Amino acid sequence: MLTPDIPLNLLTAAQAAEPWTFYAERLQRPGLHHDPLLGLWWAGEAQTVRRWLGDPRLGVRPPDAIIPPALQTRRFGTLFGQWLRMRDDAGHAAEKQSLHQALAAWPAADILDAASRCSAIAARAGLSHWQWASLPCTVAALLGRPMHRLALQQALLAQLDSFAQALKPTADMAALQAADAACQTLGEQLAPQQIALLWQAYEAGAALLGQAWLDERLPEALARTGPLRAPVHHTRRWAREALVHEGQVLPVGSPVILLLLAEPELAWGHGAHRCPGRDLALAIAAQALRHAPASPGPSGPGPVSLYRPLPNVRIPCL
């Protein structure tokens, strides 16, 4: 929820009830720009964003904190450091290609069957559970984990939520230990990149389904997703070396926010870190919407004005 005393900026807009006026001018402005209040650089125009997403001088993690400091001696930190999304090393391209091939090998019929079964079970527990569970539970089922009971779905969501809690700057020891335990349990059956698929399907999946449910609650809404309806509003990069842009120096480690709203395809990224699961996510979401609860339950279907307090993902609280 964006409270009245929080200023609208690049790190709060995704949770605002009406951020589109804030974004509109920024999505048209070419070039890289500095925000002195936030202490970061940003770009919004599509061509500029694509260029910087493809620039190897920007990395997906701060050069002095490839693994977040709080995780560096922990099991979750080891797993985090293996995820392709968090890496720019020399082995990234080959592993990413293998992941693409593995995803392409899943038969469409198996995907639709798993999505139908998992989302139907999820819908029985209400709109919020359906929103959060449908995508990651379907991916888990495709990876061979049993997801045929509500309790199994709830257990998986608790494990993925433990990752989210551990990644917060305010994470305490209990949160870090819960994430380590989830790593151990999931790692008994799944490889690091398979766990990464579950994690990617968690918050981004809830954002995708939540917005699609609001947009007339039809599978066809996914095909009409416009640039301002993207579930992920921006991605962040850091300068891996000192950069000079129009006479201004970006020191090593400078954060850069790249908005992903100017064109629909940018919602899935661009370049080496473009989401490999785009087609999979859309196929699962379209099937899940066919099983969506018709209303948000006893509280009534009033207008949604609350969004998760996340800086880059727009997740409606259904």
C-alpha positions, 0 to 999 in steps of 0.5 A: 500500500502506498501511504499518503506520506510516501512520495511517488518515485521510481521505487514506490510507483509500482505500488501506487493506485495510479502511477501512470501519469508519473510514468508517462513522460519518463517512458518517452524520454531518451537517454540515461538520467540521474535522480539525485534524491534516490541516488541512482540513474534511470532510463525509460524510453524503449530503445535506451532501455534495450541498449543498456540491458544489452550493455555488458558494463552493467551487471545484475548484482552490485560488484561488491555484493554479488551475494547479499551480505546477510546471505554470504555464509548461508545455504540460501546465499549459496543457492542465490549465487547459483541462479542465472538471474543473479549472474554475469559470469562466463558460464551464464550463456551456456547454462541459459541455453540449456535452460531454454532447451529444457523448457522447450522440451516440456510438451504443451499438453503436459503444461496445460494439464498441470496448469488446469489441475493445480489452478483448480485446486488453488481456486478452492482456497480462494482468490488470493491463494489462486493468485499466488499458487497457480504459476509456481505450483504448476512449475513444481508439478512439471518438475515432478513435485506432487502438488495434488493437495492444497496442503502441498501447495501451501507448503511450497508457497511458505518456502518461497515466501521464506526466500522473499522474507530473507531478501528484505534488508530487515530480515532477522535470524529467524527469516534467514534460518527459514530460507536456509531450511527451505533451500535444504528441503527443495534442494533434496529433489530440485537443482538450483535452476529448477528452484530459480524457476519456482522463485521467478514464478512466485511474485511475478506470477502473482502480479501477472495473474492478479492484473489479468484477473482484474482485466475482465478476468479472461484469458484473452486479457493476457493478449491485450496486455499493454505497456502500462500493464506489465507485472514487472515495472523495472529491473535494476543494474549496477555499473561493473566499471566506471562509465561516462555518460554525456560528460557525467561519470557513473562510478563503479557500483552505481545503481541504474533502474531500467523501466520495462513499461514502454513496450509490451515485450520489454516486460520480459526483459531483453538481452542475456537476462530476458526471461526464458519462461515467457511462453510457459508463464503465459500458457499457465496463466491463460489456463489458470484464468479459466479456473479463477474464482468469480469474486474475491469472497466475503469482503466483496469485489470492490475496486482494488487499490492496494498493491504489495509494497515492492519496488519493482513488481505490481502485485494487486492484493486481491 
